[in-house]
Amino acid sequence: MDRIAVAASHRARKLGGLLYADLFAFARERGFDSVAAEFYIEPFNEASSRFHARHGFAEVGTQWVADGKKRVSLQIAPVTTQ
């Protein structure tokens, strides 16, 4: 998963969680054992960090992007956690 976005007017309605639940169900039905995602750590996206931790993601690496201006945390979550 590279990115999801929820409009500010629709946040706190658990829409991101519903999207991820669907993603994990899709992966489980097809026999995948993990899902990958990323979020910015430079600049730090605290909300995304908390969101991914709640969904069982853990960092497996980092990568500089945007011509070295931003860094992302590369995350993996086991499908069985959902």
Residue pairs with C-beta under 8 A, 6 or more apart in sequence:
1 20
1 23
1 35
1 36
1 37
1 38
2 37
2 38
3 38
4 16
4 19
4 20
6 13
6 15
6 16
16 51
17 51
17 54
17 55
20 55
20 82
21 82
23 35
24 35
24 55
24 77
24 79
24 82
25 82
27 34
27 35
27 79
28 79
28 80
28 82
32 79
33 78
33 79
33 80
34 76
34 77
34 78
34 79
35 76
35 77
35 79
36 74
36 75
36 76
37 52
37 57
37 75
37 77
38 63
38 72
38 73
38 74
38 75
39 45
39 48
39 49
39 52
39 72
39 73
39 75
40 48
40 70
40 71
40 72
40 73
41 49
41 62
41 71
41 72
41 73
42 70
42 71
43 70
49 73
52 75
52 77
55 77
55 81
55 82
56 77
56 78
56 81
56 82
57 75
57 76
57 77
58 75
58 76
58 77
59 73
59 74
59 75
60 74
60 75
60 76
61 73
61 74
62 71
62 72
62 73
62 74
63 71
63 72
63 74
64 70
64 71
65 71
65 72
